[in-house]
Amino acid sequence: MTQPLANKKHHAQSLNLVFGGELVSLNGVTFRDPSKLDIVGIFPDNDSAFAAWKAKAHSTVDNAHMRYFVVHLHKLLDPDHDVL
């Protein structure tokens, strides 16, 4: 017998946005110039997003004010469901 849909875990894409920019201060997350944000891309899973984040973060290690972030878009798009 199959389970009703309501009892199953929600299967969805695990979309992740990787972006960065130069911060005003090392103690916050306010960008110096939001119009110059570096949008690295949207990735289909955590592993590929982490790899992209790591590469960009390492490439800007000489600029202490430059920071890159991973935003879990799937959590914003559908906060009530876990991604498997």
Summary of the structure (lengths in Angstrom):
residues: 84
radius of gyration: 16.7
end to end distance: 22.0
largest distance: 59.0
contacts: 191
relative contact order: 0.31
helix: 30%
strand: 26%
